[in-house]
């Protein structure tokens, strides 16, 4: 029983040490940032596509008239 307590105690100490060190980005943070970037690109692409259709139509009207 004491062996199990000692092992769990050392695991707890190790986890506390690991949890306190936050030097870099975690995988979850990187995936979150990537998801936000992809979402932003999709929105920008949609806006540019809609504006591009209007601009092409405006240029066509200017050339025809």
mmCIF file as Biopython writes it, N, C-alpha, C and O atoms, coordinates in Angstrom:
data_model
#
loop_
_atom_site.group_PDB
_atom_site.id
_atom_site.type_symbol
_atom_site.label_atom_id
_atom_site.label_alt_id
_atom_site.label_comp_id
_atom_site.label_asym_id
_atom_site.label_entity_id
_atom_site.label_seq_id
_atom_site.pdbx_PDB_ins_code
_atom_site.Cartn_x
_atom_site.Cartn_y
_atom_site.Cartn_z
_atom_site.occupancy
_atom_site.B_iso_or_equiv
_atom_site.auth_seq_id
_atom_site.auth_asym_id
_atom_site.pdbx_PDB_model_num
ATOM 1   N N  . UNK A ? 1  ? 0.811   -1.186 0.000   1.0 0.0 1  A 1 
ATOM 2   C CA . UNK A ? 1  ? 0.000   0.000  0.000   1.0 0.0 1  A 1 
ATOM 3   C C  . UNK A ? 1  ? 0.870   1.272  0.000   1.0 0.0 1  A 1 
ATOM 4   O O  . UNK A ? 1  ? 0.560   2.266  -0.657  1.0 0.0 1  A 1 
ATOM 5   N N  . UNK A ? 2  ? 1.968   1.195  0.763   1.0 0.0 2  A 1 
ATOM 6   C CA . UNK A ? 2  ? 2.852   2.356  0.820   1.0 0.0 2  A 1 
ATOM 7   C C  . UNK A ? 2  ? 3.539   2.592  -0.519  1.0 0.0 2  A 1 
ATOM 8   O O  . UNK A ? 2  ? 3.839   3.729  -0.885  1.0 0.0 2  A 1 
ATOM 9   N N  . UNK A ? 3  ? 3.783   1.506  -1.242  1.0 0.0 3  A 1 
ATOM 10  C CA . UNK A ? 3  ? 4.422   1.636  -2.556  1.0 0.0 3  A 1 
ATOM 11  C C  . UNK A ? 3  ? 3.487   2.373  -3.510  1.0 0.0 3  A 1 
ATOM 12  O O  . UNK A ? 3  ? 3.918   3.251  -4.257  1.0 0.0 3  A 1 
ATOM 13  N N  . UNK A ? 4  ? 2.217   2.015  -3.480  1.0 0.0 4  A 1 
ATOM 14  C CA . UNK A ? 4  ? 1.239   2.689  -4.349  1.0 0.0 4  A 1 
ATOM 15  C C  . UNK A ? 4  ? 1.131   4.159  -3.983  1.0 0.0 4  A 1 
ATOM 16  O O  . UNK A ? 4  ? 1.053   5.016  -4.863  1.0 0.0 4  A 1 
ATOM 17  N N  . UNK A ? 5  ? 1.126   4.456  -2.684  1.0 0.0 5  A 1 
ATOM 18  C CA . UNK A ? 5  ? 1.075   5.851  -2.242  1.0 0.0 5  A 1 
ATOM 19  C C  . UNK A ? 5  ? 2.291   6.628  -2.702  1.0 0.0 5  A 1 
ATOM 20  O O  . UNK A ? 5  ? 2.177   7.778  -3.126  1.0 0.0 5  A 1 
ATOM 21  N N  . UNK A ? 6  ? 3.469   5.994  -2.619  1.0 0.0 6  A 1 
ATOM 22  C CA . UNK A ? 6  ? 4.697   6.666  -3.045  1.0 0.0 6  A 1 
ATOM 23  C C  . UNK A ? 6  ? 4.685   6.918  -4.551  1.0 0.0 6  A 1 
ATOM 24  O O  . UNK A ? 6  ? 5.106   7.980  -5.011  1.0 0.0 6  A 1 
ATOM 25  N N  . UNK A ? 7  ? 4.199   5.936  -5.319  1.0 0.0 7  A 1 
ATOM 26  C CA . UNK A ? 7  ? 4.138   6.095  -6.774  1.0 0.0 7  A 1 
ATOM 27  C C  . UNK A ? 7  ? 3.156   7.199  -7.138  1.0 0.0 7  A 1 
ATOM 28  O O  . UNK A ? 7  ? 3.460   8.047  -7.978  1.0 0.0 7  A 1 
ATOM 29  N N  . UNK A ? 8  ? 1.981   7.197  -6.514  1.0 0.0 8  A 1 
ATOM 30  C CA . UNK A ? 8  ? 0.992   8.245  -6.812  1.0 0.0 8  A 1 
ATOM 31  C C  . UNK A ? 8  ? 1.491   9.613  -6.378  1.0 0.0 8  A 1 
ATOM 32  O O  . UNK A ? 8  ? 1.234   10.613 -7.048  1.0 0.0 8  A 1 
ATOM 33  N N  . UNK A ? 9  ? 2.203   9.660  -5.256  1.0 0.0 9  A 1 
ATOM 34  C CA . UNK A ? 9  ? 2.756   10.936 -4.801  1.0 0.0 9  A 1 
ATOM 35  C C  . UNK A ? 9  ? 3.788   11.482 -5.776  1.0 0.0 9  A 1 
ATOM 36  O O  . UNK A ? 9  ? 3.798   12.676 -6.076  1.0 0.0 9  A 1 
ATOM 37  N N  . UNK A ? 10 ? 4.661   10.597 -6.275  1.0 0.0 10 A 1 
ATOM 38  C CA . UNK A ? 10 ? 5.678   11.065 -7.222  1.0 0.0 10 A 1 
ATOM 39  C C  . UNK A ? 10 ? 5.041   11.444 -8.554  1.0 0.0 10 A 1 
ATOM 40  O O  . UNK A ? 10 ? 5.503   12.376 -9.212  1.0 0.0 10 A 1 
ATOM 41  N N  . UNK A ? 11 ? 3.982   10.733 -8.965  1.0 0.0 11 A 1 
ATOM 42  C CA . UNK A ? 11 ? 3.279   11.119 -10.191 1.0 0.0 11 A 1 
ATOM 43  C C  . UNK A ? 11 ? 2.635   12.486 -10.040 1.0 0.0 11 A 1 
ATOM 44  O O  . UNK A ? 11 ? 2.685   13.310 -10.953 1.0 0.0 11 A 1 
ATOM 45  N N  . UNK A ? 12 ? 2.024   12.727 -8.871  1.0 0.0 12 A 1 
ATOM 46  C CA . UNK A ? 12 ? 1.402   14.027 -8.621  1.0 0.0 12 A 1 
ATOM 47  C C  . UNK A ? 12 ? 2.414   15.149 -8.660  1.0 0.0 12 A 1 
ATOM 48  O O  . UNK A ? 12 ? 2.147   16.212 -9.221  1.0 0.0 12 A 1 
ATOM 49  N N  . UNK A ? 13 ? 3.578   14.921 -8.064  1.0 0.0 13 A 1 
ATOM 50  C CA . UNK A ? 13 ? 4.640   15.935 -8.084  1.0 0.0 13 A 1 
ATOM 51  C C  . UNK A ? 13 ? 5.114   16.181 -9.508  1.0 0.0 13 A 1 
ATOM 52  O O  . UNK A ? 13 ? 5.337   17.327 -9.900  1.0 0.0 13 A 1 
ATOM 53  N N  . UNK A ? 14 ? 5.269   15.115 -10.283 1.0 0.0 14 A 1 
ATOM 54  C CA . UNK A ? 14 ? 5.691   15.265 -11.676 1.0 0.0 14 A 1 
ATOM 55  C C  . UNK A ? 14 ? 4.673   16.009 -12.499 1.0 0.0 14 A 1 
ATOM 56  O O  . UNK A ? 14 ? 5.028   16.843 -13.332 1.0 0.0 14 A 1 
ATOM 57  N N  . UNK A ? 15 ? 3.397   15.713 -12.273 1.0 0.0 15 A 1 
ATOM 58  C CA . UNK A ? 15 ? 2.347   16.409 -13.022 1.0 0.0 15 A 1 
ATOM 59  C C  . UNK A ? 15 ? 2.297   17.886 -12.669 1.0 0.0 15 A 1 
ATOM 60  O O  . UNK A ? 15 ? 2.053   18.727 -13.534 1.0 0.0 15 A 1 
ATOM 61  N N  . UNK A ? 16 ? 2.529   18.204 -11.395 1.0 0.0 16 A 1 
ATOM 62  C CA . UNK A ? 16 ? 2.552   19.611 -10.999 1.0 0.0 16 A 1 
ATOM 63  C C  . UNK A ? 16 ? 3.697   20.335 -11.696 1.0 0.0 16 A 1 
ATOM 64  O O  . UNK A ? 16 ? 3.533   21.466 -12.154 1.0 0.0 16 A 1 
ATOM 65  N N  . UNK A ? 17 ? 4.857   19.684 -11.776 1.0 0.0 17 A 1 
ATOM 66  C CA . UNK A ? 17 ? 6.001   20.290 -12.442 1.0 0.0 17 A 1 
ATOM 67  C C  . UNK A ? 17 ? 5.715   20.502 -13.928 1.0 0.0 17 A 1 
ATOM 68  O O  . UNK A ? 17 ? 6.034   21.552 -14.484 1.0 0.0 17 A 1 
ATOM 69  N N  . UNK A ? 18 ? 5.116   19.506 -14.558 1.0 0.0 18 A 1 
ATOM 70  C CA . UNK A ? 18 ? 4.803   19.607 -15.982 1.0 0.0 18 A 1 
ATOM 71  C C  . UNK A ? 18 ? 3.763   20.692 -16.216 1.0 0.0 18 A 1 
ATOM 72  O O  . UNK A ? 18 ? 3.850   21.440 -17.189 1.0 0.0 18 A 1 
ATOM 73  N N  . UNK A ? 19 ? 2.798   20.780 -15.343 1.0 0.0 19 A 1 
ATOM 74  C CA . UNK A ? 19 ? 1.718   21.759 -15.518 1.0 0.0 19 A 1 
ATOM 75  C C  . UNK A ? 19 ? 2.224   23.190 -15.362 1.0 0.0 19 A 1 
ATOM 76  O O  . UNK A ? 19 ? 1.726   24.099 -16.026 1.0 0.0 19 A 1 
ATOM 77  N N  . UNK A ? 20 ? 3.210   23.395 -14.487 1.0 0.0 20 A 1 
ATOM 78  C CA . UNK A ? 20 ? 3.707   24.749 -14.249 1.0 0.0 20 A 1 
ATOM 79  C C  . UNK A ? 20 ? 4.528   25.284 -15.402 1.0 0.0 20 A 1 
ATOM 80  O O  . UNK A ? 20 ? 4.582   26.497 -15.601 1.0 0.0 20 A 1 
ATOM 81  N N  . UNK A ? 21 ? 5.161   24.428 -16.159 1.0 0.0 21 A 1 
ATOM 82  C CA . UNK A ? 21 ? 6.023   24.874 -17.258 1.0 0.0 21 A 1 
ATOM 83  C C  . UNK A ? 21 ? 5.156   25.122 -18.489 1.0 0.0 21 A 1 
ATOM 84  O O  . UNK A ? 21 ? 4.546   24.199 -19.030 1.0 0.0 21 A 1 
ATOM 85  N N  . UNK A ? 22 ? 5.110   26.374 -18.920 1.0 0.0 22 A 1 
ATOM 86  C CA . UNK A ? 22 ? 4.317   26.747 -20.100 1.0 0.0 22 A 1 
ATOM 87  C C  . UNK A ? 22 ? 5.195   27.561 -21.047 1.0 0.0 22 A 1 
ATOM 88  O O  . UNK A ? 22 ? 4.911   28.725 -21.328 1.0 0.0 22 A 1 
ATOM 89  N N  . UNK A ? 23 ? 6.251   26.940 -21.529 1.0 0.0 23 A 1 
ATOM 90  C CA . UNK A ? 23 ? 7.206   27.656 -22.368 1.0 0.0 23 A 1 
ATOM 91  C C  . UNK A ? 23 ? 6.733   27.827 -23.803 1.0 0.0 23 A 1 
ATOM 92  O O  . UNK A ? 23 ? 7.029   28.849 -24.422 1.0 0.0 23 A 1 
ATOM 93  N N  . UNK A ? 24 ? 6.010   26.863 -24.346 1.0 0.0 24 A 1 
ATOM 94  C CA . UNK A ? 24 ? 5.644   26.931 -25.756 1.0 0.0 24 A 1 
ATOM 95  C C  . UNK A ? 24 ? 4.154   26.811 -25.960 1.0 0.0 24 A 1 
ATOM 96  O O  . UNK A ? 24 ? 3.372   26.814 -25.009 1.0 0.0 24 A 1 
ATOM 97  N N  . UNK A ? 25 ? 3.778   26.706 -27.214 1.0 0.0 25 A 1 
ATOM 98  C CA . UNK A ? 25 ? 2.374   26.537 -27.563 1.0 0.0 25 A 1 
ATOM 99  C C  . UNK A ? 25 ? 1.999   25.067 -27.483 1.0 0.0 25 A 1 
ATOM 100 O O  . UNK A ? 25 ? 2.791   24.191 -27.831 1.0 0.0 25 A 1 
ATOM 101 N N  . UNK A ? 26 ? 0.801   24.812 -27.030 1.0 0.0 26 A 1 
ATOM 102 C CA . UNK A ? 26 ? 0.334   23.433 -26.994 1.0 0.0 26 A 1 
ATOM 103 C C  . UNK A ? 26 ? -0.315  23.080 -28.332 1.0 0.0 26 A 1 
ATOM 104 O O  . UNK A ? 26 ? -0.600  23.953 -29.151 1.0 0.0 26 A 1 
ATOM 105 N N  . UNK A ? 27 ? -0.535  21.809 -28.529 1.0 0.0 27 A 1 
ATOM 106 C CA . UNK A ? 27 ? -1.152  21.350 -29.769 1.0 0.0 27 A 1 
ATOM 107 C C  . UNK A ? 27 ? -2.551  21.932 -29.921 1.0 0.0 27 A 1 
ATOM 108 O O  . UNK A ? 27 ? -2.957  22.301 -31.023 1.0 0.0 27 A 1 
ATOM 109 N N  . UNK A ? 28 ? -3.284  22.014 -28.821 1.0 0.0 28 A 1 
ATOM 110 C CA . UNK A ? 28 ? -4.643  22.562 -28.879 1.0 0.0 28 A 1 
ATOM 111 C C  . UNK A ? 28 ? -4.627  24.033 -29.303 1.0 0.0 28 A 1 
ATOM 112 O O  . UNK A ? 28 ? -5.476  24.467 -30.082 1.0 0.0 28 A 1 
ATOM 113 N N  . UNK A ? 29 ? -3.671  24.789 -28.797 1.0 0.0 29 A 1 
ATOM 114 C CA . UNK A ? 29 ? -3.565  26.197 -29.191 1.0 0.0 29 A 1 
ATOM 115 C C  . UNK A ? 29 ? -3.228  26.322 -30.675 1.0 0.0 29 A 1 
ATOM 116 O O  . UNK A ? 29 ? -3.793  27.163 -31.375 1.0 0.0 29 A 1 
ATOM 117 N N  . UNK A ? 30 ? -2.316  25.494 -31.148 1.0 0.0 30 A 1 
ATOM 118 C CA . UNK A ? 30 ? -1.945  25.552 -32.565 1.0 0.0 30 A 1 
ATOM 119 C C  . UNK A ? 30 ? -3.120  25.158 -33.462 1.0 0.0 30 A 1 
ATOM 120 O O  . UNK A ? 30 ? -3.361  25.792 -34.490 1.0 0.0 30 A 1 
ATOM 121 N N  . UNK A ? 31 ? -3.846  24.110 -33.070 1.0 0.0 31 A 1 
ATOM 122 C CA . UNK A ? 31 ? -5.007  23.697 -33.862 1.0 0.0 31 A 1 
ATOM 123 C C  . UNK A ? 31 ? -6.099  24.763 -33.837 1.0 0.0 31 A 1 
ATOM 124 O O  . UNK A ? 31 ? -6.761  24.997 -34.848 1.0 0.0 31 A 1 
ATOM 125 N N  . UNK A ? 32 ? -6.289  25.404 -32.695 1.0 0.0 32 A 1 
ATOM 126 C CA . UNK A ? 32 ? -7.266  26.480 -32.606 1.0 0.0 32 A 1 
ATOM 127 C C  . UNK A ? 32 ? -6.894  27.647 -33.502 1.0 0.0 32 A 1 
ATOM 128 O O  . UNK A ? 32 ? -7.745  28.197 -34.201 1.0 0.0 32 A 1 
ATOM 129 N N  . UNK A ? 33 ? -5.624  28.022 -33.482 1.0 0.0 33 A 1 
ATOM 130 C CA . UNK A ? 33 ? -5.170  29.117 -34.344 1.0 0.0 33 A 1 
ATOM 131 C C  . UNK A ? 33 ? -5.322  28.752 -35.819 1.0 0.0 33 A 1 
ATOM 132 O O  . UNK A ? 33 ? -5.701  29.594 -36.633 1.0 0.0 33 A 1 
ATOM 133 N N  . UNK A ? 34 ? -5.028  27.509 -36.160 1.0 0.0 34 A 1 
ATOM 134 C CA . UNK A ? 34 ? -5.177  27.073 -37.552 1.0 0.0 34 A 1 
ATOM 135 C C  . UNK A ? 34 ? -6.641  27.110 -37.971 1.0 0.0 34 A 1 
ATOM 136 O O  . UNK A ? 34 ? -6.952  27.513 -39.092 1.0 0.0 34 A 1 
ATOM 137 N N  . UNK A ? 35 ? -7.543  26.694 -37.085 1.0 0.0 35 A 1 
ATOM 138 C CA . UNK A ? 35 ? -8.968  26.719 -37.404 1.0 0.0 35 A 1 
ATOM 139 C C  . UNK A ? 35 ? -9.459  28.150 -37.603 1.0 0.0 35 A 1 
ATOM 140 O O  . UNK A ? 35 ? -10.237 28.413 -38.520 1.0 0.0 35 A 1 
ATOM 141 N N  . UNK A ? 36 ? -9.017  29.070 -36.757 1.0 0.0 36 A 1 
ATOM 142 C CA . UNK A ? 36 ? -9.398  30.474 -36.922 1.0 0.0 36 A 1 
ATOM 143 C C  . UNK A ? 36 ? -8.859  31.038 -38.234 1.0 0.0 36 A 1 
ATOM 144 O O  . UNK A ? 36 ? -9.558  31.783 -38.921 1.0 0.0 36 A 1 
ATOM 145 N N  . UNK A ? 37 ? -7.636  30.692 -38.582 1.0 0.0 37 A 1 
ATOM 146 C CA . UNK A ? 37 ? -7.042  31.186 -39.834 1.0 0.0 37 A 1 
ATOM 147 C C  . UNK A ? 37 ? -7.810  30.649 -41.037 1.0 0.0 37 A 1 
ATOM 148 O O  . UNK A ? 37 ? -8.064  31.390 -41.986 1.0 0.0 37 A 1 
ATOM 149 N N  . UNK A ? 38 ? -8.178  29.379 -41.010 1.0 0.0 38 A 1 
ATOM 150 C CA . UNK A ? 38 ? -8.942  28.802 -42.124 1.0 0.0 38 A 1 
ATOM 151 C C  . UNK A ? 38 ? -10.303 29.463 -42.228 1.0 0.0 38 A 1 
ATOM 152 O O  . UNK A ? 38 ? -10.764 29.765 -43.328 1.0 0.0 38 A 1 
ATOM 153 N N  . UNK A ? 39 ? -10.955 29.693 -41.087 1.0 0.0 39 A 1 
ATOM 154 C CA . UNK A ? 39 ? -12.245 30.380 -41.095 1.0 0.0 39 A 1 
ATOM 155 C C  . UNK A ? 39 ? -12.138 31.783 -41.666 1.0 0.0 39 A 1 
ATOM 156 O O  . UNK A ? 39 ? -12.990 32.211 -42.445 1.0 0.0 39 A 1 
ATOM 157 N N  . UNK A ? 40 ? -11.087 32.499 -41.277 1.0 0.0 40 A 1 
ATOM 158 C CA . UNK A ? 40 ? -10.884 33.855 -41.804 1.0 0.0 40 A 1 
ATOM 159 C C  . UNK A ? 40 ? -10.641 33.827 -43.304 1.0 0.0 40 A 1 
ATOM 160 O O  . UNK A ? 40 ? -11.158 34.679 -44.027 1.0 0.0 40 A 1 
ATOM 161 N N  . UNK A ? 41 ? -9.868  32.868 -43.782 1.0 0.0 41 A 1 
ATOM 162 C CA . UNK A ? 41 ? -9.616  32.767 -45.220 1.0 0.0 41 A 1 
ATOM 163 C C  . UNK A ? 41 ? -10.891 32.470 -46.005 1.0 0.0 41 A 1 
ATOM 164 O O  . UNK A ? 41 ? -11.091 32.999 -47.098 1.0 0.0 41 A 1 
ATOM 165 N N  . UNK A ? 42 ? -11.747 31.624 -45.444 1.0 0.0 42 A 1 
ATOM 166 C CA . UNK A ? 42 ? -13.011 31.308 -46.117 1.0 0.0 42 A 1 
ATOM 167 C C  . UNK A ? 42 ? -13.891 32.554 -46.205 1.0 0.0 42 A 1 
ATOM 168 O O  . UNK A ? 42 ? -14.501 32.809 -47.244 1.0 0.0 42 A 1 
ATOM 169 N N  . UNK A ? 43 ? -13.958 33.323 -45.132 1.0 0.0 43 A 1 
ATOM 170 C CA . UNK A ? 43 ? -14.763 34.548 -45.139 1.0 0.0 43 A 1 
ATOM 171 C C  . UNK A ? 43 ? -14.194 35.554 -46.132 1.0 0.0 43 A 1 
ATOM 172 O O  . UNK A ? 43 ? -14.943 36.149 -46.908 1.0 0.0 43 A 1 
ATOM 173 N N  . UNK A ? 44 ? -12.882 35.749 -46.117 1.0 0.0 44 A 1 
ATOM 174 C CA . UNK A ? 44 ? -12.244 36.689 -47.051 1.0 0.0 44 A 1 
ATOM 175 C C  . UNK A ? 44 ? -12.472 36.243 -48.490 1.0 0.0 44 A 1 
ATOM 176 O O  . UNK A ? 44 ? -12.768 37.066 -49.355 1.0 0.0 44 A 1 
ATOM 177 N N  . UNK A ? 45 ? -12.336 34.936 -48.752 1.0 0.0 45 A 1 
ATOM 178 C CA . UNK A ? 45 ? -12.556 34.413 -50.097 1.0 0.0 45 A 1 
ATOM 179 C C  . UNK A ? 45 ? -13.988 34.683 -50.550 1.0 0.0 45 A 1 
ATOM 180 O O  . UNK A ? 45 ? -14.208 35.082 -51.694 1.0 0.0 45 A 1 
ATOM 181 N N  . UNK A ? 46 ? -14.955 34.473 -49.675 1.0 0.0 46 A 1 
ATOM 182 C CA . UNK A ? 46 ? -16.353 34.723 -50.030 1.0 0.0 46 A 1 
ATOM 183 C C  . UNK A ? 46 ? -16.624 36.184 -50.340 1.0 0.0 46 A 1 
ATOM 184 O O  . UNK A ? 46 ? -17.335 36.498 -51.294 1.0 0.0 46 A 1 
ATOM 185 N N  . UNK A ? 47 ? -16.061 37.079 -49.540 1.0 0.0 47 A 1 
ATOM 186 C CA . UNK A ? 47 ? -16.248 38.521 -49.777 1.0 0.0 47 A 1 
ATOM 187 C C  . UNK A ? 47 ? -15.606 38.928 -51.091 1.0 0.0 47 A 1 
ATOM 188 O O  . UNK A ? 47 ? -16.206 39.668 -51.870 1.0 0.0 47 A 1 
ATOM 189 N N  . UNK A ? 48 ? -14.397 38.456 -51.346 1.0 0.0 48 A 1 
ATOM 190 C CA . UNK A ? 48 ? -13.718 38.810 -52.590 1.0 0.0 48 A 1 
ATOM 191 C C  . UNK A ? 48 ? -14.432 38.229 -53.809 1.0 0.0 48 A 1 
ATOM 192 O O  . UNK A ? 48 ? -14.482 38.859 -54.865 1.0 0.0 48 A 1 
ATOM 193 N N  . UNK A ? 49 ? -14.978 37.034 -53.657 1.0 0.0 49 A 1 
ATOM 194 C CA . UNK A ? 49 ? -15.699 36.438 -54.774 1.0 0.0 49 A 1 
ATOM 195 C C  . UNK A ? 49 ? -16.952 37.244 -55.097 1.0 0.0 49 A 1 
ATOM 196 O O  . UNK A ? 49 ? -17.236 37.504 -56.267 1.0 0.0 49 A 1 
ATOM 197 N N  . UNK A ? 50 ? -17.700 37.640 -54.076 1.0 0.0 50 A 1 
ATOM 198 C CA . UNK A ? 50 ? -18.910 38.436 -54.295 1.0 0.0 50 A 1 
ATOM 199 C C  . UNK A ? 50 ? -18.561 39.810 -54.869 1.0 0.0 50 A 1 
ATOM 200 O O  . UNK A ? 50 ? -19.231 40.292 -55.782 1.0 0.0 50 A 1 
ATOM 201 N N  . UNK A ? 51 ? -17.524 40.431 -54.339 1.0 0.0 51 A 1 
ATOM 202 C CA . UNK A ? 51 ? -17.114 41.748 -54.846 1.0 0.0 51 A 1 
ATOM 203 C C  . UNK A ? 51 ? -16.571 41.623 -56.260 1.0 0.0 51 A 1 
ATOM 204 O O  . UNK A ? 51 ? -16.783 42.508 -57.088 1.0 0.0 51 A 1 
ATOM 205 N N  . UNK A ? 52 ? -15.869 40.526 -56.542 1.0 0.0 52 A 1 
ATOM 206 C CA . UNK A ? 52 ? -15.305 40.320 -57.879 1.0 0.0 52 A 1 
ATOM 207 C C  . UNK A ? 52 ? -16.379 40.215 -58.934 1.0 0.0 52 A 1 
ATOM 208 O O  . UNK A ? 52 ? -16.205 40.730 -60.038 1.0 0.0 52 A 1 
ATOM 209 N N  . UNK A ? 53 ? -17.486 39.561 -58.629 1.0 0.0 53 A 1 
ATOM 210 C CA . UNK A ? 53 ? -18.593 39.442 -59.586 1.0 0.0 53 A 1 
ATOM 211 C C  . UNK A ? 53 ? -19.183 40.815 -59.868 1.0 0.0 53 A 1 
ATOM 212 O O  . UNK A ? 53 ? -19.495 41.141 -61.014 1.0 0.0 53 A 1 
ATOM 213 N N  . UNK A ? 54 ? -19.335 41.612 -58.828 1.0 0.0 54 A 1 
ATOM 214 C CA . UNK A ? 54 ? -19.879 42.962 -59.026 1.0 0.0 54 A 1 
ATOM 215 C C  . UNK A ? 54 ? -18.916 43.835 -59.818 1.0 0.0 54 A 1 
ATOM 216 O O  . UNK A ? 54 ? -19.344 44.606 -60.678 1.0 0.0 54 A 1 
ATOM 217 N N  . UNK A ? 55 ? -17.639 43.725 -59.543 1.0 0.0 55 A 1 
ATOM 218 C CA . UNK A ? 55 ? -16.638 44.538 -60.250 1.0 0.0 55 A 1 
ATOM 219 C C  . UNK A ? 55 ? -16.573 44.144 -61.718 1.0 0.0 55 A 1 
ATOM 220 O O  . UNK A ? 55 ? -16.487 45.015 -62.583 1.0 0.0 55 A 1 
ATOM 221 N N  . UNK A ? 56 ? -16.612 42.859 -62.014 1.0 0.0 56 A 1 
ATOM 222 C CA . UNK A ? 56 ? -16.586 42.399 -63.404 1.0 0.0 56 A 1 
ATOM 223 C C  . UNK A ? 56 ? -17.833 42.889 -64.133 1.0 0.0 56 A 1 
ATOM 224 O O  . UNK A ? 56 ? -17.752 43.309 -65.287 1.0 0.0 56 A 1 
ATOM 225 N N  . UNK A ? 57 ? -18.972 42.836 -63.472 1.0 0.0 57 A 1 
ATOM 226 C CA . UNK A ? 57 ? -20.205 43.350 -64.080 1.0 0.0 57 A 1 
ATOM 227 C C  . UNK A ? 57 ? -20.121 44.852 -64.348 1.0 0.0 57 A 1 
ATOM 228 O O  . UNK A ? 57 ? -20.571 45.327 -65.391 1.0 0.0 57 A 1 
ATOM 229 N N  . UNK A ? 58 ? -19.548 45.594 -63.408 1.0 0.0 58 A 1 
ATOM 230 C CA . UNK A ? 58 ? -19.402 47.040 -63.586 1.0 0.0 58 A 1 
ATOM 231 C C  . UNK A ? 58 ? -18.467 47.336 -64.762 1.0 0.0 58 A 1 
ATOM 232 O O  . UNK A ? 58 ? -18.755 48.225 -65.563 1.0 0.0 58 A 1 
ATOM 233 N N  . UNK A ? 59 ? -17.360 46.610 -64.876 1.0 0.0 59 A 1 
ATOM 234 C CA . UNK A ? 59 ? -16.422 46.817 -65.987 1.0 0.0 59 A 1 
ATOM 235 C C  . UNK A ? 59 ? -17.102 46.465 -67.310 1.0 0.0 59 A 1 
ATOM 236 O O  . UNK A ? 59 ? -16.937 47.179 -68.299 1.0 0.0 59 A 1 
ATOM 237 N N  . UNK A ? 60 ? -17.859 45.380 -67.333 1.0 0.0 60 A 1 
ATOM 238 C CA . UNK A ? 60 ? -18.574 44.985 -68.552 1.0 0.0 60 A 1 
ATOM 239 C C  . UNK A ? 60 ? -19.555 46.073 -68.987 1.0 0.0 60 A 1 
ATOM 240 O O  . UNK A ? 60 ? -19.657 46.394 -70.171 1.0 0.0 60 A 1 
ATOM 241 N N  . UNK A ? 61 ? -20.280 46.637 -68.008 1.0 0.0 61 A 1 
ATOM 242 C CA . UNK A ? 61 ? -21.215 47.720 -68.334 1.0 0.0 61 A 1 
ATOM 243 C C  . UNK A ? 61 ? -20.492 48.942 -68.876 1.0 0.0 61 A 1 
ATOM 244 O O  . UNK A ? 61 ? -20.997 49.601 -69.785 1.0 0.0 61 A 1 
ATOM 245 N N  . UNK A ? 62 ? -19.316 49.257 -68.337 1.0 0.0 62 A 1 
ATOM 246 C CA . UNK A ? 62 ? -18.556 50.412 -68.801 1.0 0.0 62 A 1 
ATOM 247 C C  . UNK A ? 62 ? -18.029 50.208 -70.217 1.0 0.0 62 A 1 
ATOM 248 O O  . UNK A ? 62 ? -17.981 51.154 -71.003 1.0 0.0 62 A 1 
ATOM 249 N N  . UNK A ? 63 ? -17.637 48.986 -70.545 1.0 0.0 63 A 1 
ATOM 250 C CA . UNK A ? 63 ? -17.089 48.710 -71.859 1.0 0.0 63 A 1 
ATOM 251 C C  . UNK A ? 63 ? -18.205 48.694 -72.904 1.0 0.0 63 A 1 
ATOM 252 O O  . UNK A ? 63 ? -18.032 49.210 -74.008 1.0 0.0 63 A 1 
ATOM 253 N N  . UNK A ? 64 ? -19.339 48.108 -72.558 1.0 0.0 64 A 1 
ATOM 254 C CA . UNK A ? 64 ? -20.436 48.011 -73.510 1.0 0.0 64 A 1 
ATOM 255 C C  . UNK A ? 64 ? -21.043 49.381 -73.789 1.0 0.0 64 A 1 
ATOM 256 O O  . UNK A ? 64 ? -21.405 49.673 -74.929 1.0 0.0 64 A 1 
ATOM 257 N N  . UNK A ? 65 ? -21.158 50.216 -72.775 1.0 0.0 65 A 1 
ATOM 258 C CA . UNK A ? 65 ? -21.777 51.544 -72.972 1.0 0.0 65 A 1 
ATOM 259 C C  . UNK A ? 65 ? -20.749 52.468 -73.458 1.0 0.0 65 A 1 
ATOM 260 O O  . UNK A ? 65 ? -21.035 53.642 -73.694 1.0 0.0 65 A 1 
#
